[in-house]
Amino acid sequence: MSKIRKNYEKSFAYRLKQWVNGDLDIADAKQLEVQIPEKKEPEVFLNSMEQETLDDIYDERRNKLLRRMDLLSKAASVVLCVVLIAFLLVMVADMPGFGDAASPVNNEVAARYIESGIPETGAVNFVTGMILDYRAFDTFGESNVLFIACICVQILLRLDKKSKRKEVQDIKKSAAKELKKEPGEDLILQKVSMVLVPLLFVFGIYIILNGHLSPGGGFSGGSVLGAALILYLSAFGYEKTEKFFSQKTFKAITLSALSFYCLAKSYSFFTGANHLESGIPLGTPGNILSSGLILPLNICVGLVVACTMYGFYTLFRKGDF
């Protein structure tokens, strides 16, 4: 029998032909199955010299250099921890005792805030005057931290609309199916939101605008505004929310607020460092339009906080605005 005929008799076509002609018992169905050999990945064999070389390199008993480097890394870790612990203990030992009159809590800095806060800042709220005037540089850094955090979340979670990768397309399709259900039939949430959202917006604006007169300010008022945006989005969905707050709105508000804050405080730092008059009137303490730049700075901080909260929520929820 030729090799070609022998291979043909082992093929599925030949067995199917036998079954059609009645030469093959249908009960013996296993004869119709085609045995597909499993693919085995090629094995990589190292010759004895290469294997012996690898054993010498990674065997600490034979490789003295590897053993020394391992001991050196462990010793360096121990030394670093000991130095850090000793440094912290020295700092703690140097701190004033509890209730000491010379402690920073009781020194002239706090007294300066209380005695000269209103004449120098125009803010009735000492805390707001401190964080937005005496320590405005720190507050600007905190606002930038929020902005940078939001950028990092966008880099990690935002879905690229132009990407053609299958994984990204699958995520978009699944997200689109979920978002089609919004806002759904939750009438209770919608009716309650119609009452609460306007109140939250008004209350958040009140906290921001009165931050220099009463407890509050940009951070707390911005949190209330961000919560109002999230509640509206949860109740009415992305389509309605994006009519007044989209990604372009987020970028414009955040960039404008941080830019104004930077330029305003840079001017104040320059005039203060050179003992120059800023020319910005503090107004009458207690009035809404007073305390110089603190009121507009509170507005900027509140807008940045509100945008950051809403940005985090929507990026974690669907990877986009």
C-alpha positions in Angstrom: 0.0 0.0 0.0 1.4 3.4 -1.0 2.1 6.0 1.6 -0.5 8.4 0.2 -3.3 5.8 0.4 -2.2 4.8 3.9 -2.5 8.4 5.0 -5.9 8.8 3.2 -7.3 5.8 5.1 -6.5 7.5 8.4 -8.1 10.7 7.4 -11.6 12.0 8.5 -12.9 12.2 4.9 -12.2 8.4 4.4 -13.9 7.5 7.6 -16.9 9.7 6.8 -17.2 8.0 3.4 -17.2 4.6 5.0 -19.9 5.7 7.4 -22.1 7.0 4.6 -21.6 3.8 2.6 -22.6 1.8 5.7 -19.1 0.2 6.1 -18.6 1.9 9.4 -20.7 1.3 12.5 -22.4 4.5 13.7 -22.2 3.3 17.3 -18.5 3.5 17.1 -18.5 7.3 17.0 -15.0 7.5 18.3 -13.8 6.5 14.9 -15.1 9.7 13.4 -13.1 11.9 15.8 -9.9 13.4 14.5 -7.0 13.2 16.9 -5.3 16.5 16.9 -1.8 16.3 18.3 -1.1 18.7 21.1 1.4 21.4 20.3 4.4 21.3 22.6 6.5 24.3 23.1 10.1 23.7 22.2 12.2 23.0 25.2 15.4 24.9 25.7 18.2 22.8 26.9 21.4 24.3 28.3 24.6 22.5 27.9 26.4 21.4 31.0 28.9 24.3 30.8 26.2 27.0 30.7 24.2 25.3 33.5 27.3 25.1 35.6 28.1 28.8 34.9 24.6 29.8 36.0 24.9 27.7 39.2 28.2 29.4 40.0 26.7 32.9 39.5 23.6 32.5 41.6 25.0 30.2 44.3 26.0 32.2 47.3 28.2 29.5 48.6 30.4 29.6 45.5 30.0 33.3 44.5 31.7 35.4 47.1 30.8 38.7 45.4 27.1 37.9 45.5 27.3 37.0 49.1 29.1 40.2 49.9 26.5 42.3 48.0 23.7 40.6 49.8 25.3 41.2 53.2 26.0 44.8 52.2 22.4 45.5 51.2 21.2 44.1 54.5 23.7 46.1 56.5 22.8 49.3 54.6 19.1 48.7 55.3 19.8 48.2 59.0 22.0 51.3 59.2 19.4 53.5 57.4 16.6 52.3 59.8 18.8 53.0 62.9 19.8 56.5 61.6 16.1 57.3 60.9 15.0 56.1 64.3 17.8 58.0 66.1 16.9 61.2 64.1 13.3 60.9 65.1 14.1 60.2 68.8 16.4 63.3 68.9 13.7 65.5 67.4 11.1 64.2 69.8 13.5 64.7 72.8 14.1 68.3 71.7 10.4 69.1 71.6 9.1 71.3 74.4 7.1 69.6 77.1 3.4 69.5 77.3 2.1 72.9 78.6 5.5 74.6 78.3 5.1 78.3 77.8 7.9 78.3 75.2 6.2 75.8 73.0 5.2 76.9 69.4 1.5 76.7 70.5 2.1 79.4 73.1 4.7 81.6 71.4 4.5 84.9 69.6 3.3 83.5 66.3 -0.2 82.6 67.6 -0.4 85.9 69.5 0.5 87.7 66.3 -2.3 86.0 64.4 -4.8 87.0 67.1 -3.6 90.5 67.8 -2.8 91.7 64.3 -4.9 89.3 62.2 -7.8 91.7 61.5 -5.7 94.9 60.9 -3.2 93.1 58.6 -5.6 90.8 56.7 -9.0 92.3 57.1 -10.5 88.9 57.8 -12.6 88.4 60.8 -12.0 84.6 60.6 -8.5 84.2 61.9 -8.1 80.8 60.3 -8.9 82.0 56.9 -6.6 85.0 57.3 -3.8 82.7 58.3 -4.1 80.1 55.5 -4.8 82.7 52.7 -2.5 85.5 53.8 0.2 84.6 56.2 0.5 81.0 54.8 -0.9 81.5 51.3 2.1 79.9 49.8 1.3 76.6 51.6 -2.3 76.8 50.5 -1.3 77.4 46.9 0.8 74.2 47.1 -2.2 72.3 48.5 -4.4 73.4 45.6 -1.7 72.3 43.2 -1.6 68.9 44.9 -5.3 68.5 44.2 -4.8 69.5 40.6 -1.8 67.2 40.1 -3.7 64.3 41.8 -6.6 64.8 39.3 -4.2 64.8 36.4 -2.6 61.5 37.6 -6.1 59.9 37.9 -6.9 61.0 34.4 -3.6 59.5 33.1 -4.3 56.2 34.8 -8.1 55.8 34.4 -9.2 57.9 31.4 -10.1 56.0 28.3 -8.6 57.3 25.1 -11.4 57.9 22.6 -9.1 57.5 19.6 -7.7 54.2 20.8 -8.5 51.1 18.7 -7.2 48.5 21.1 -9.7 45.7 21.8 -9.4 46.0 25.5 -10.3 49.7 25.4 -13.2 49.1 23.0 -14.6 46.4 25.3 -14.5 48.7 28.3 -16.2 51.4 26.3 -19.0 49.1 25.2 -19.6 47.8 28.7 -19.6 51.3 30.1 -22.0 52.5 27.4 -24.4 49.6 28.3 -24.3 50.6 32.0 -24.8 54.3 31.2 -27.8 53.6 29.0 -29.7 52.7 32.1 -29.1 56.2 33.6 -30.9 58.0 35.0 -33.3 55.0 35.2 -36.6 55.0 36.9 -35.5 56.1 40.3 -38.0 58.8 40.7 -37.4 59.2 44.5 -33.7 60.1 43.9 -34.6 62.5 41.1 -37.3 64.3 43.1 -35.1 64.5 46.2 -32.2 65.8 44.1 -34.4 68.5 42.6 -34.9 69.8 46.1 -31.4 69.2 47.6 -29.1 70.2 44.7 -30.2 73.9 44.6 -29.9 74.1 48.4 -26.4 72.5 48.3 -25.2 74.9 45.6 -26.5 77.9 47.5 -25.0 76.6 50.8 -21.7 75.9 49.2 -21.5 79.4 47.6 -22.5 80.9 51.0 -19.6 79.0 52.8 -17.1 80.1 50.2 -18.2 83.8 50.1 -18.3 84.0 53.9 -15.1 82.2 54.6 -13.4 85.4 55.7 -16.3 86.3 58.0 -17.3 83.0 59.6 -16.1 79.4 59.8 -15.8 78.0 56.3 -13.9 78.9 53.2 -12.8 77.5 49.9 -12.0 73.9 51.0 -15.2 73.3 52.9 -17.4 75.2 50.4 -15.8 73.5 47.4 -16.5 70.1 49.0 -20.2 71.0 49.3 -20.3 72.1 45.6 -18.6 68.9 44.5 -21.1 66.8 46.5 -24.0 68.7 44.8 -22.5 68.0 41.3 -22.1 64.3 42.2 -25.7 64.1 43.5 -27.0 65.7 40.3 -25.0 63.3 38.1 -26.2 60.3 40.0 -29.8 61.4 39.7 -30.0 62.7 36.1 -27.1 61.0 34.3 -24.2 62.2 32.2 -26.2 63.6 29.3 -27.9 66.3 31.3 -24.8 67.0 33.5 -22.6 67.5 30.5 -24.9 70.3 29.2 -23.4 72.6 31.9 -20.3 70.8 33.2 -18.1 69.0 30.6 -14.4 68.3 30.4 -13.8 71.7 28.8 -15.6 73.4 31.7 -13.4 71.4 34.1 -10.2 72.5 32.4 -11.2 76.1 32.0 -12.3 76.5 35.6 -9.3 74.8 37.1 -6.8 76.5 34.9 -8.3 79.9 35.5 -8.6 79.5 39.3 -5.0 78.3 39.7 -3.6 80.9 37.4 -5.4 83.8 39.2 -4.2 82.4 42.6 -0.6 82.2 41.4 -0.6 85.7 39.9 -2.3 87.3 42.8 -0.1 85.8 45.5 3.0 86.3 43.5 2.2 90.0 43.4 1.6 89.9 47.2 4.9 88.1 47.8 6.8 90.5 45.7 5.4 93.6 47.4 5.8 92.1 50.9 9.3 90.9 50.3 10.4 94.4 49.1 8.4 96.2 51.8 6.1 97.9 49.2 2.5 98.8 49.5 0.3 96.3 47.6 -2.3 99.0 46.9 -5.1 96.4 47.5 -7.6 97.8 50.1 -8.6 95.6 52.9 -12.0 97.2 53.2 -14.1 97.2 56.4 -13.7 94.0 58.5 -17.1 92.3 58.7 -18.3 93.4 55.3 -18.6 90.8 52.5 -16.3 92.9 50.2 -13.3 93.1 52.5 -10.0 91.4 53.4 -8.3 92.2 50.2 -7.5 89.2 48.1 -8.8 86.6 50.5 -12.4 86.6 49.1 -11.3 86.0 45.5 -8.7 83.4 46.6 -11.4 81.6 48.6 -13.5 81.4 45.4 -10.5 80.0 43.5 -9.8 77.3 46.1 -13.5 76.4 46.2 -13.7 76.0 42.5 -10.6 73.8 42.3 -11.9 71.6 45.1 -15.3 71.2 43.6 -13.9 70.3 40.1 -11.4 67.8 41.6 -14.1 66.0 43.6 -16.4 65.7 40.5 -13.4 64.7 38.3 -12.4 61.9 40.6 -15.9 60.6 40.8 -16.6 60.5 37.1 -13.2 59.1 36.2 -13.5 56.3 38.6 -17.0 55.6 37.4 -16.6 55.5 33.6 -13.1 56.7 32.7 -14.2 60.0 31.2 -16.2 63.2 31.9 
